[in-house]
Amino acid sequence: MARFQYLVSVDGSVQSDAAVVHAARFTEIYGAELTIIHVVDSSVYKDPDLVERMETTGEMYLERARKTAEEYSATVKSTKVLVGYPFDEIVNEAAEIDASVIFMGATGISHSGHIGAVASRVLHGAECHVMLVRGGIPEAGYENILIPTDGSKDAEYAAQSGLSIAKRFNAKVAACNIVDTSRIVEARVVTAGGVGAGRHYGDIIKLPESAIKKMRQRMLDESAKIAERVKEIAESKGVDARIVVRDGKPAPEILKIVRDEDIDLVVIGYTGKKTISKLLIGSISEKVVATAPCSVIIVRGSRMERVIPVHE
């Protein structure tokens, strides 16, 4: 059976060093092979002598990363210094080795609180899963993992992935679904078919509070059912999981859960369904991935089974 191939890109930053630790732990736990690369940005360094010096610096980064990985008993397959545009080189190398996961610092050398430009492009352009790292792994490993779900196929793949990680680290899982009941339309316009009994075409009829309350409760109940599916999968794997249902805007509520419940890893699907099908590329997950204070794994369903076994 072929071993999983993992790729970590290093740039000498603190978050890059942390990414190596995360990658090494995953490599060791899943029996994978790790490729470590450093990219000399050809758009910044053009003079041949300067490029050569930066390549030498890159070799130092790689040696440090190799030693760190080997401290965690990870199998390092190769280390490479590449010259080119970072995004292109990272994505191309991932394709070349058929990487299942790309690990990289979320902010890179910019030290910004938001996702770095290269990480953002890799996130959107890579065909495999991506882990954006913020901070190191807790001493005992991941302790609290958050799995947002909307009931879509990719969300279920993300749940399988997150629960597999939780089982290996003996972590607790919070399965969350966010429902925005503010989307309930509390009034409707009388159409031609509704004219009569004192109602005129174009009249605005406000729904009774009791009806609105029932609609809101129905949405919350459906939300709980969606999250319950993740809990059922967790129980089948022997993982401790609980349901978290919040009423509000999805991205802010997910970030609140991360902060309020000391979450140290978020595992989220690349796409969702309906209005939250932009789980990554749209306003919801874009904000989660960009500003979450912890590490985030973005799972692409098409690669799920090649990264983490579905059946434990």
Stockholm file with secondary structure:
# STOCKHOLM 1.0

chainA/1-312         MARFQYLVSVDGSVQSDAAVVHAARFTEIYGAELTIIHVVDSSVYKDPDLVERMETTGEMYLERARKTAEEYSATVKSTKVLVGYPFDEIVNEAAEIDASVIFMGATGISHSGHIGAVASRVLHGAECHVMLVRGGIPEAGYENILIPTDGSKDAEYAAQSGLSIAKRFNAKVAACNIVDTSRIVEARVVTAGGVGAGRHYGDIIKLPESAIKKMRQRMLDESAKIAERVKEIAESKGVDARIVVRDGKPAPEILKIVRDEDIDLVVIGYTGKKTISKLLIGSISEKVVATAPCSVIIVRGSRMERVIPVHE
#=GR chainA/1-312 SS CCCCEEEEECCSSHHHHHHHHHHHHHHHHTTCEEEEEEEEETTTCCSHHHHHHHHHHHHHHHHHHHHHHHHTTCEEEEEEEEEECHHHHHHHHHHHTTCSEEEEESSGGGCCSSCCHHHHHHHHHCSSEEEEECSCCCTTSCCEEEEECCSCHHHHHHHHHHHHHHHHHTCEEEEEEEECGGGSCCEEECCGGGCBTTBCTTCEEECCHHHHHHHHHHHHHHHHHHHHHHHHHHHHHTCCEEEEEEESCHHHHHHHHHHHTTCCEEEEESCCSGGGTTTTTSHHHHHHHHHCSSEEEEECGGGHHHHSCSCC
#=GC SS_cons         CCCCEEEEECCSSHHHHHHHHHHHHHHHHTTCEEEEEEEEETTTCCSHHHHHHHHHHHHHHHHHHHHHHHHTTCEEEEEEEEEECHHHHHHHHHHHTTCSEEEEESSGGGCCSSCCHHHHHHHHHCSSEEEEECSCCCTTSCCEEEEECCSCHHHHHHHHHHHHHHHHHTCEEEEEEEECGGGSCCEEECCGGGCBTTBCTTCEEECCHHHHHHHHHHHHHHHHHHHHHHHHHHHHHTCCEEEEEEESCHHHHHHHHHHHTTCCEEEEESCCSGGGTTTTTSHHHHHHHHHCSSEEEEECGGGHHHHSCSCC
//
